[in-house]
Amino acid sequence: MASVADRHRSAELSGAARGRAPGWACWAVPGAVTLGICLWRIGTPTYWRDESVSVVVGHSGVGGIGDFTSHIDAVHRLYYLLIDLVTVFGTGEAVTRAPSAVAAALAAVGIAVLGWRLHSARAGLYGGLVYGLLPITSRYGQEVRQYALVSAGAVLAAYLLLRALEDPRPRVGWYAAYAGAMGLMGWFHLYALFLVPAHGLTVALWNGDGRLRRLAYWGSATLVAVLAVVPLVLAARGQEGTQVSWLSRPGAGALYDFGVLIAGGGVVLAVLVAAVAVGLLGRGHRDAVALVAPWLLVPVAVAWTISQAHPVYHPRYVLYCVCAFALLAGMGLATAGEWLPGRRAWAAPAAATVALACLAVAVLPDQAAMRRPRSRPDDLRGLATVLRQNARPGDAVVYLPADRRVFATAYADAFARLDAAPLHDHGGDLPTPRFKAALAGRSRIWVVEIPPPGHRYRTPVPLHNRTALQRDPRFHTVQKWSFGGVLLTLFQRNGKST
């Protein structure tokens, strides 16, 4: 059986003989399509709480990022530093979400290149297009969070590993670049390191001689990458109670739910799984399966298994596995085309085009739904609108709990007229006796409540302060608003006009 490297060199020679570089369109088209889809109405959905943290902390400067991540969110520090650079151009939705859209497009490009090297130009083209059309790609390609960037990093790491394994004489350069990519991914998100056992399995299964030597080179590169991330691991370990304590143990149905999240529906999922199965079973592509199958399955299996004792699983934490899913689906479409009667030159691309068009039509309702103004879990734009219309200079505001203020204040101008100092203790929750005393000098108080997941407050002080204000006979409730998981209440002193 010919190795991937031998087949690829033959393809290169064939392309050179035709006087052109083979496969250039197979990556350009998916990249452009994915970028276009991710930019479509990218600024329309409101920010929600996770994005608010990214925008507020990322816009606070290097010093502010350092202070914030010293006690929470150390795992996101590198991403916040990136957003610090991005917000030089503004804090609007389209600006801050743009890096994720670009990262999604780069991931599609990388998937296409991998498909070409592992299988064929058509497999790369189809895989990149499938990735761009998936609803989950748009969801996180329009998110001020790092998950799309980690996906692009996973594709890059897979490409570098492939190039290292293709060479019969291991080159330090490819493994060094691979170590750098894995280390960088780990700094963007620790759970990207669930790829390590997947890549170890790939190296062990790779076709050809010198398996022990390949494992030694890969092991050394991986050790360097992991050691580079150790400082982040230590910092994150001390913050574990605030980072993943809200997660619950996933059941067997979580894997199906992840599949539906990827595809947008059960029927589409079934069709794509069939394409993935064809990609896995296609003959003559053992090394392709050795690279992509562990990438798809192992990180999810590791996260799910660990979560039975210590919950760490969430679909977005293993989002980079979707790239492998799309790549295998592309390989399946290309393989199915080879099975068509007579193998006519026009039949395979025509059938694949029809399949991709059907996919686009099937997922269009989901794509449109996630671009509605209030499609996110929290409507922070609606919250900001109410404050802009009703807040008065000198009105007080209290955030409950105080340390979650960043989860609601992405639209900073809406809070400009509010005074947060009197009812907080240097940005923290004011002890209840002092909170009661501080109410004396206030006429109107806005309460912005951002309950932590599962209402697991670290201290009872925020709840006690809320109760104290509700029971204070000097104040009455003017109005309450709900914006997803964020609650807004206006209290006014009795006898004051509204």
C-alpha positions in Angstrom: 0.0 0.0 0.0 1.4 3.4 -1.0 2.1 5.8 1.8 0.4 9.2 2.0 3.7 10.9 1.3 4.2 8.8 -1.9 0.7 9.5 -3.2 1.1 13.2 -2.4 4.5 13.4 -4.2 2.9 11.8 -7.3 0.1 14.3 -7.2 2.6 17.1 -7.0 4.5 15.8 -10.0 1.2 15.4 -11.9 0.3 19.0 -11.1 3.7 20.3 -12.2 3.4 18.4 -15.4 0.1 20.2 -16.1 1.9 23.5 -15.5 0.1 24.6 -12.4 0.1 24.1 -8.7 -2.5 21.4 -7.8 -5.4 22.1 -5.5 -5.2 25.9 -5.0 -9.0 26.4 -5.5 -9.8 23.7 -3.0 -8.8 25.9 -0.1 -9.6 29.4 -1.5 -13.3 28.7 -2.1 -14.0 27.2 1.4 -12.1 30.0 3.1 -14.0 32.7 1.2 -17.4 31.0 1.7 -16.8 30.4 5.5 -15.6 34.0 6.0 -18.6 35.3 4.1 -21.1 33.2 6.1 -19.5 34.2 9.4 -19.5 37.9 8.5 -23.2 37.8 7.5 -25.0 39.9 10.1 -22.1 39.5 12.5 -23.0 42.6 14.4 -26.7 41.9 14.6 -27.0 39.6 17.7 -26.6 41.2 21.0 -23.6 40.6 23.2 -24.3 38.1 25.9 -22.6 37.6 29.3 -19.5 35.6 28.1 -18.8 38.1 25.4 -19.3 40.9 27.8 -16.5 39.6 29.9 -14.2 39.4 26.9 -15.0 42.9 25.8 -14.9 44.6 29.3 -11.8 42.8 30.5 -10.1 42.9 27.1 -10.7 46.7 26.9 -9.2 47.3 30.4 -5.6 47.3 29.2 -2.7 45.0 30.1 -2.8 46.0 33.8 -6.5 45.5 34.1 -6.3 42.1 32.4 -3.5 41.1 34.8 -5.5 42.1 37.8 -8.6 40.4 36.7 -7.0 37.1 35.7 -5.0 36.9 38.9 -8.1 35.7 40.7 -10.4 34.5 37.9 -10.2 33.5 34.2 -6.4 32.9 34.0 -7.2 30.4 31.3 -8.5 33.2 29.1 -5.6 35.6 29.7 -4.0 35.3 26.3 -7.3 35.8 24.5 -8.0 38.9 26.6 -4.6 40.3 25.5 -5.6 39.7 21.9 -8.9 41.5 22.4 -6.9 44.4 24.0 -5.3 44.9 20.6 -8.6 44.5 18.7 -10.5 47.0 20.8 -8.1 49.7 19.6 -10.4 49.7 16.6 -13.6 49.8 18.7 -15.8 47.7 21.0 -18.6 47.2 18.6 -19.9 43.6 17.9 -18.5 43.4 14.3 -15.0 44.5 15.4 -14.6 42.3 18.4 -16.1 39.2 16.7 -14.0 39.6 13.6 -11.0 37.6 14.9 -13.3 34.6 15.4 -14.7 34.9 11.9 -11.2 35.1 10.4 -10.2 32.1 12.5 -13.2 30.1 11.3 -12.2 30.9 7.7 -8.6 29.9 8.3 -9.8 26.6 9.8 -11.8 26.0 6.6 -8.7 26.7 4.6 -6.6 24.3 6.7 -9.3 21.6 6.4 -9.2 21.9 2.7 -5.4 21.7 2.6 -5.5 18.6 4.8 -8.1 17.0 2.7 -6.1 17.5 -0.4 -2.9 16.1 1.2 -4.7 13.2 2.8 -7.2 12.2 0.1 -7.8 14.4 -2.9 -8.5 18.0 -3.9 -12.2 17.3 -4.0 -12.1 15.9 -0.4 -10.5 19.1 0.7 -12.9 21.3 -1.1 -16.0 19.4 0.2 -14.6 19.2 3.7 -13.9 22.9 3.9 -17.3 23.8 2.5 -19.1 21.4 5.0 -17.2 23.1 7.8 -18.3 26.6 6.6 -21.9 25.5 6.2 -22.3 24.0 9.7 -24.4 26.1 12.1 -21.9 25.6 14.9 -19.2 27.2 12.8 -21.2 30.3 12.4 -22.2 30.3 16.1 -18.6 30.4 17.4 -17.4 32.3 14.3 -19.6 35.2 15.6 -18.5 35.0 19.3 -16.1 37.1 21.3 -14.4 34.0 22.7 -11.4 32.0 21.7 -13.1 28.7 20.6 -12.8 29.4 16.8 -9.2 30.4 17.3 -8.5 27.1 19.1 -10.2 25.2 16.2 -7.9 27.0 13.7 -5.0 26.1 15.9 -6.0 22.4 16.0 -6.1 22.4 12.2 -2.6 23.9 12.1 -1.3 21.4 14.6 -2.7 18.5 12.6 -1.1 19.9 9.4 2.3 20.2 11.1 2.0 16.7 12.5 1.1 15.4 9.1 4.1 17.1 7.5 6.4 15.6 10.2 5.0 12.1 9.7 5.1 12.3 5.9 8.9 12.7 6.0 10.6 9.3 6.2 13.5 11.0 8.0 12.1 13.0 10.9 12.9 16.7 10.7 13.3 18.7 13.9 11.7 21.8 12.2 8.3 20.2 11.7 8.2 18.8 15.3 9.4 22.1 16.7 6.6 24.0 14.9 4.1 21.4 16.1 5.3 21.9 19.7 4.8 25.7 19.3 1.3 25.3 17.9 0.2 22.9 20.6 1.7 25.1 23.3 0.0 28.2 21.9 -3.3 26.3 21.7 -2.9 25.3 25.3 -2.5 28.9 26.4 -5.6 29.9 24.5 -7.6 27.1 26.1 -6.2 24.3 28.4 -8.7 21.7 27.1 -7.0 21.9 23.7 -4.5 19.5 25.2 -7.1 16.7 25.0 -5.6 16.5 21.5 -2.4 15.1 22.9 -3.6 11.5 23.3 -5.4 11.7 19.9 -2.1 12.7 18.2 -0.2 10.0 20.2 -2.6 7.4 18.7 -2.1 8.9 15.3 1.7 8.5 15.5 1.3 4.9 16.8 -1.0 4.0 13.9 0.9 5.8 11.1 1.9 3.5 8.3 5.6 2.9 7.5 8.9 2.0 9.3 10.5 3.9 12.2 7.4 4.0 14.5 9.6 4.1 17.6 11.6 7.0 16.2 8.5 8.9 15.3 7.1 8.4 18.7 10.3 9.6 20.3 10.3 12.8 18.2 6.6 13.4 18.8 6.9 12.7 22.5 9.7 15.2 22.9 7.7 17.9 21.0 4.7 17.2 23.2 6.7 17.4 26.3 8.0 20.8 25.3 4.4 22.0 24.6 3.1 20.7 27.9 5.9 22.2 29.9 5.2 25.5 28.2 1.7 25.4 29.5 2.5 24.3 33.1 2.4 27.9 34.5 -1.2 28.3 33.2 -2.1 24.9 34.6 -0.9 25.9 38.0 -2.8 29.2 37.9 -6.0 27.6 36.6 -5.9 24.9 39.3 -6.2 27.6 41.9 -9.2 29.1 40.2 -11.0 25.8 39.4 -13.8 26.6 41.8 -14.9 29.6 39.7 -14.1 28.2 36.3 -15.8 24.8 35.9 -17.8 24.3 39.1 -21.0 25.0 37.2 -20.6 22.1 34.9 -22.5 18.9 35.5 -21.7 15.3 34.7 -22.8 14.5 31.1 -24.8 11.5 30.3 -24.7 9.3 27.2 -27.2 11.7 25.5 -24.7 14.5 25.7 -22.8 13.0 22.7 -26.0 13.0 20.6 -26.8 16.6 21.7 -23.3 17.6 20.6 -24.0 16.1 17.2 -27.3 17.9 16.9 -25.6 21.2 17.9 -23.0 20.6 15.1 -25.5 19.8 12.4 -28.5 21.8 13.5 -30.9 18.9 13.5 -31.2 15.1 13.7 -31.9 14.5 10.0 -28.9 16.6 8.8 -26.8 14.9 11.5 -27.7 11.4 10.2 -26.7 12.4 6.6 -23.4 13.8 7.8 -22.7 10.8 10.0 -23.3 8.6 6.9 -20.8 10.7 4.9 -18.3 10.5 7.8 -18.7 6.7 7.9 -17.9 6.5 4.2 -14.9 8.6 4.8 -13.7 6.3 7.5 -14.3 3.1 5.5 -12.8 4.3 2.2 -10.0 2.1 0.9 -6.4 3.2 0.4 -6.5 6.0 3.0 -5.3 4.4 6.1 -3.0 7.2 7.2 -5.8 9.7 6.6 -8.1 7.8 9.0 -5.2 7.5 11.4 -4.9 11.3 11.6 -8.5 12.4 11.5 -10.5 9.7 13.4 -8.6 10.1 16.7 -8.9 13.9 16.3 -12.7 13.5 16.1 -13.2 10.9 18.8 -10.5 11.0 21.4 -10.8 14.5 22.9 -14.6 14.1 23.3 -14.1 10.6 24.8 -11.4 11.9 27.2 -13.5 14.9 28.3 -16.6 12.9 28.7 -14.8 10.2 30.7 -13.1 12.6 33.1 -16.4 14.3 33.6 -18.0 11.3 35.1 -15.8 12.0 38.2 -14.9 15.7 37.7 -17.1 17.6 35.2 -15.0 19.3 32.5 -17.1 18.6 29.4 -18.8 21.2 27.4 -19.3 21.1 23.6 -17.5 24.4 23.1 -14.4 23.1 24.9 -14.0 20.4 22.3 -15.2 22.5 19.4 -12.0 21.7 17.5 -13.3 18.2 16.9 -15.8 19.6 14.5 -13.0 20.3 12.1 -12.2 16.5 11.9 -15.9 15.8 11.5 -16.2 18.1 8.5 -12.9 16.7 7.0 -14.2 13.2 7.3 -17.5 14.2 5.7 -15.6 15.8 2.8 -13.6 12.6 2.4 -16.8 10.6 2.4 -18.4 12.8 -0.3 -15.3 12.4 -2.4 -15.2 8.6 -1.9 -18.9 8.3 -2.7 -18.2 10.1 -5.9 -15.6 7.5 -6.9 -18.3 4.8 -6.5 -20.6 6.3 -9.1 -21.3 4.1 -12.1 -18.8 4.7 -14.9 -16.9 7.3 -12.7 -17.8 10.0 -15.2 -15.8 13.2 -14.7 -18.9 15.4 -14.2 -21.0 13.0 -12.1 -18.9 13.2 -8.8 -18.7 17.0 -8.5 -22.3 17.4 -9.6 -23.5 15.0 -7.0 -21.4 16.6 -4.3 -22.6 20.1 -5.3 -26.2 18.9 -5.0 -25.4 17.4 -1.5 -23.8 20.6 -0.3 -26.6 22.7 -1.7 -29.1 20.5 0.2 -27.0 21.0 3.3 -27.0 24.7 2.9 -30.8 24.7 2.5 -31.3 22.4 5.5 -29.3 24.5 7.9 -30.5 27.9 6.6 -33.3 28.2 9.3 -30.7 27.6 12.0 -28.3 30.1 10.4 -31.0 32.7 10.2 -32.2 32.1 13.8 -28.8 32.6 15.4 -28.5 36.0 13.6 -31.5 37.5 15.2 -30.9 40.5 17.5 -31.9 38.5 20.7 -30.7 35.1 19.7 -28.1 34.9 22.5 -28.8 33.6 26.0 -28.7 37.2 27.4 -30.0 40.4 25.8 -27.4 42.9 27.1 -28.3 45.3 24.3 -31.8 45.4 25.6 -30.5 46.0 29.1 -28.4 48.9 27.8 -31.3 50.4 25.9 -33.4 50.5 29.1 -30.6 52.2 31.0 -30.0 54.8 28.3 -33.7 55.7 28.2 -34.4 55.7 32.0 -31.2 56.3 34.0 -30.5 59.7 35.4 -27.2 61.3 36.4 -26.4 60.4 40.0 -28.6 57.2 40.1 -26.9 54.5 42.1 -26.3 51.0 40.7 -25.5 47.8 42.6 -24.3 44.6 40.9 -25.2 41.3 42.5 -22.8 39.7 43.0 -20.3 42.5 42.5 -17.6 40.4 40.9 -19.9 39.6 38.0 -20.2 43.2 36.9 -18.2 42.4 33.8 -20.8 40.0 32.7 -23.3 42.8 32.0 -21.5 45.9 31.1 -20.2 45.3 27.5 -22.2 48.4 26.4 -20.3 50.7 28.7 -21.9 54.0 27.7 -25.3 52.9 29.1 -23.7 52.7 32.6 -21.9 56.1 32.3 -24.5 58.0 34.3 -24.7 55.5 37.1 -22.7 55.7 40.4 -21.4 52.3 41.5 -19.1 53.4 44.3 -21.5 54.0 47.2 -23.0 50.5 47.2 -19.8 48.5 46.7 -16.7 47.9 48.7 -13.8 48.8 46.2 -15.6 46.9 43.5 -16.6 44.0 45.8 -19.8 43.2 47.7 -20.5 45.7 50.5 -21.1 43.9 53.8 -24.8 44.0 54.6 -24.7 46.4 57.6 -22.7 48.9 55.6 -24.9 48.3 52.6 -28.0 49.2 54.7 -26.3 52.4 55.9 -25.3 53.4 52.4 -28.9 53.3 51.2 -29.7 56.4 53.3 -28.4 58.9 50.8 -29.8 57.3 47.7 -33.0 58.3 45.8 -32.9 55.8 42.9 -31.1 52.5 42.8 -30.7 50.2 39.8 -30.0 46.6 40.7 -28.3 44.5 38.0 -28.4 40.9 39.1 -26.3 38.3 37.3 -26.8 35.0 39.1 -23.9 32.6 38.8 -24.7 29.2 37.2 -27.0 27.2 39.4 -27.3 30.2 41.7 -24.1 29.0 43.5 -23.1 32.2 45.2 -19.7 32.1 46.7 -21.0 34.1 49.8 -24.5 34.9 50.9 -23.8 38.7 51.0 -25.3 39.5 47.6 -28.5 37.8 48.5 -28.6 39.4 51.9 -28.1 42.8 50.3 -30.9 42.2 47.8 -33.2 41.2 50.6 -32.2 44.3 52.6 -33.1 46.6 49.8 -36.4 44.8 49.0 -37.5 45.1 52.7 -36.3 48.7 53.2 -39.5 50.6 53.9 -38.0 53.8 52.4 -38.0 52.3 48.9 -40.4 50.7 46.5 -40.0 48.8 43.3 -40.7 50.9 40.2 -40.2 48.2 37.5 -38.4 44.9 36.8 -36.9 43.7 33.5 -35.5 40.3 32.5 -32.9 40.0 29.8 -32.3 36.3 29.6 -30.1 35.4 32.6 -29.6 39.1 33.6 -32.2 40.8 35.8 -32.7 44.6 36.2 -34.8 46.3 38.9 -35.3 50.0 39.6 -35.9 51.0 43.2 -37.0 54.5 44.1 -37.3 56.3 47.4 -40.9 56.8 48.5 -42.3 60.2 47.8 -39.9 60.9 44.9 -41.4 61.5 41.5 -40.6 59.0 38.7 
